[in-house]
């Protein structure tokens, strides 16, 4: 989107086609050891099922408890202060997003809901240096990265460190190639069987999809800075999404919580 927007001038004329590649890398067939190691990290792909069974899964998931959207904002100055405080107690560098996720997990625990024991992050490997990765490849070069188990005794900083450690490990080329080989195997298998993936979420997991590193409002297609706005919809249980808000100094967080704990956040 950003690349395409950058090709427009004030008159809105397209100067050049985006400099992207449409040739995708074919990952090798995974061996049994890789399947056993990485398979549990991707139940959304591993447990693909026929459409009718998938419909029933979503029906059961949506009827088990009423999910309400919870939207909130935090100033970038406050988020920076939160990160700086965590960094002062940490043995490794932490990002604002690491700390925001740990903050949300702590808030959910205090609200009295089910105990969440794992965090997953939708992460991009586009900018990792490896022979099989092209930064200009068209499509989403993403994978779902899980943390190790979050213990009840873990502090706010310990949770943020587990998030950061999982992402550092997942950016190793060997991890990416083996993970994506297994993911590709499951996706091809699902296509062959006409099976579909369940994205309803996992029990005890906080799923994170952060766009904090992206400035969607800068994709203005020649209309000029300050003339574009970003909007999105959708709510799922314990699915945290984070964006730069349409005001420069604010971060927007959105996630779904069971109705019975919503009052704790008011």
Phi, psi and omega in degrees: 000314180295318179298316180295318179299321182294343181275357180263147173250184186302331181279353180084011181278140177279119183279309183218158173290147177303141181277075182237159179249139180252013176261119183260145178290138175261114182282149182292160176293128183286151175272176184298321181298318179294319179299316182291327182280314187265337181307313180296344178282346186226060180299335179296332177264319184297322187260036176300148184216166179299156184307317181294320177293323178296318178302317180294323178298314179295323179297314179294321181295317184283336183268347183292325178201148180279125182258131180246142178287141175234112181245137179209164178232155174219139179289152179296331177293317178294318179296321177295321178294321178298315179296316182298321178294319179292319180299326182293343181246008187249150177269358179220156177297141179235146178266167174301319181295320176307315185286323177297318179296316178297323178296315179295317179300317179297317180296319179296321177296319179291335181285345175092016178280190178297149181284127179265127188246001180207151175236137173241144178239130169283113187237154178257139175249016184303321186263010174283137180276111178202151183301333185264007182244127175244121181295345180260007181293133180286139179115176180269109177272075186234160174209163182259118186253117179269151172275172167286175184301133175271116181276152180299333182274355182293133176283171176306315181291320180298321178295314179300322179293322178295323176297310182296318181298320180295321181287323177297314180296323184286349180267003174286131182308322180298317179299313184299313184295317181290318179299311184290333174296316178292316179300316179298320178301313181293323181290320177294318179299318179295319179297320181294329182260005183056040178262161182230161186263144179264119182249022183288341180114165179250150177296131176075019184237134169263114181265133185239132174228097186258133174249022186297332180278355182254138177253084184298327183291344179282348175275082187254357175053042175089356181282345177101151179304141178086002183250007179236152180225151180247132178225150179210164180224170174110139179219131175226155182298124178053036175249104186267125175239139185229133183221157163288125182290172181285359169251139191300331191259014189230146174249134182252130179239138181219132175202165181256140179228153175300144184302327186288348176248359183300322183300332181295342183263358183277000000 
